[in-house]
Amino acid sequence: MVPSPGATVQDDPVALAEIELCGELIIAASTADEERLSFARIDEVLEVDR
């Protein structure tokens, strides 16, 4: 699927949501004490219930 000319990320709610989630993960990783985020911490940041 090719985006239409002049389309921006604001026109794509899925892309915008993915960018926001990536941003949340980056913030969590940059403030973490451990070297890597645990799966549990990633789920917490992304608000995933397992």
RANOR-V264930 format. One record per pair of residues at least 12 apart in sequence whose ideal C-beta (glycine too) atoms are under 10 Angstrom apart, sorted by sequence separation. I is the first residue (numbers start at 1). J is the second residue. D is the distance in Angstrom with one decimal. If there is no record, write none. Layout:
# RANOR-V264930
i & j & d
I & J & D
I & J & D
This chain:
# RANOR-V264930
i & j & d
3 & 15 & 9.5
25 & 37 & 7.4
29 & 41 & 9.1
28 & 41 & 6.7
29 & 42 & 9.3
32 & 45 & 9.9
28 & 42 & 7.8
25 & 41 & 9.6
28 & 44 & 8.3
29 & 45 & 8.9
25 & 42 & 6.9
28 & 45 & 4.5
24 & 42 & 9.9
27 & 45 & 8.2
28 & 46 & 9.3
26 & 45 & 9.9
25 & 45 & 5.9
24 & 45 & 5.3
25 & 46 & 7.3
24 & 46 & 7.0
24 & 47 & 9.0
21 & 45 & 8.3
21 & 46 & 6.0
21 & 47 & 9.4
